[in-house]
């Protein structure tokens, strides 16, 4: 399944209402680690199919407050249930298994 790039608050709110686990990456185009994470995040989105929805958004959209980039948030039932700051693929997979 593709990564959905969210650019408007309306798009973000519509996804929040889905029953699926949302894996939400916050990035910046100027952030080198964010760019390195992009293909890995896309590969993971293809591995998990329809059960998990992968979305990303530029930090300038201000949908959520984060203290580090990249940040990955896990959203279930319209609530942030967990976060990862930086890139940690084994931990990311562990949290997907935990919350999906």
C-alpha positions in Angstrom: 0.0 0.0 0.0 1.4 3.5 -0.8 2.4 6.1 1.7 -0.2 8.8 1.8 1.3 12.3 1.8 -1.0 14.5 3.9 -0.9 18.3 3.2 -4.1 19.6 4.6 -5.7 19.4 8.0 -8.9 18.0 6.4 -6.9 15.1 4.9 -5.3 14.4 8.3 -8.6 14.5 10.2 -10.2 12.1 7.6 -7.5 9.5 8.2 -7.8 9.9 12.0 -11.3 8.5 11.7 -10.2 5.2 10.2 -10.1 2.1 12.4 -6.7 1.1 11.2 -3.4 1.7 12.9 -1.8 4.9 11.4 1.9 5.1 11.2 2.6 8.8 10.7 6.0 10.0 9.8 6.8 13.7 10.2 9.8 14.9 8.1 11.4 18.0 6.6 12.8 18.2 3.1 16.0 19.8 4.5 16.5 17.0 6.9 19.2 14.5 5.7 18.1 11.6 8.0 14.4 12.2 6.9 15.4 11.7 3.3 17.4 8.5 4.1 14.3 7.2 6.0 11.9 7.8 3.1 12.6 4.7 1.0 12.7 2.5 4.1 9.3 3.8 5.2 7.9 3.2 1.7 9.1 -0.4 1.7 7.5 -1.0 5.0 4.2 0.4 3.8 4.2 -2.2 1.0 4.8 -5.0 3.5 1.8 -4.4 5.8 -1.0 -4.1 3.2 -4.4 -2.7 4.2 -4.2 -3.3 8.0 -1.8 -0.5 8.6 -1.9 2.9 6.9 1.3 4.7 6.4 1.1 8.5 6.1 3.7 11.3 6.1 3.6 15.0 6.3 6.1 17.9 6.3 6.7 19.3 9.7 5.7 22.8 8.4 2.1 21.5 8.1 1.9 21.7 12.0 -0.5 18.8 12.5 1.4 17.6 15.5 4.2 18.9 17.7 7.4 17.0 17.5 10.8 17.6 19.1 13.0 15.7 16.7 13.1 14.8 13.0 12.2 12.4 11.7 9.4 11.4 14.1 7.1 8.5 13.7 3.8 8.5 15.6 1.5 5.6 16.0 -2.2 6.6 16.0 -5.0 4.2 16.9 -8.6 5.2 17.6 -7.8 8.9 17.1 -5.1 8.8 19.8 -1.4 9.0 19.6 -0.4 5.7 21.4 3.4 5.8 20.9 6.3 7.7 19.2 9.7 7.0 17.8 12.2 9.9 17.4 14.8 9.2 14.7 15.2 6.0 12.7 14.9 2.6 14.4 13.4 0.1 11.9 13.4 -2.9 14.3 11.6 -0.8 16.9 9.2 0.5 14.3 8.3 -3.1 13.3 7.9 -4.1 16.9 5.4 -1.2 17.5 3.4 -2.0 14.4 3.0 -5.6 15.6 2.1 -4.3 19.1 -0.6 -1.9 18.0 -2.1 -3.5 14.8 
